[in-house]
């Protein structure tokens, strides 16, 4: 039968591992500011792409008119 101090030490190690895992998970969750920045950057890229497509369509229509 395992000794009580050995079981306690194992339990403490287990708790430390779980605590580290929780901290890693928390670190992976983006902050609201990070989310806003990413959404803004994506929206800006989509707007730029839309503008580029619009310019090409207008140029093609003008050329064919």
Secondary structure, 3 states (H helix, E strand, C coil): CCCHHHHHHHHHHHHHHHHHHHHHHHHHCCCHHHHHHHHHHHHHHHHHHHHHHHHHHHHHHHHHC
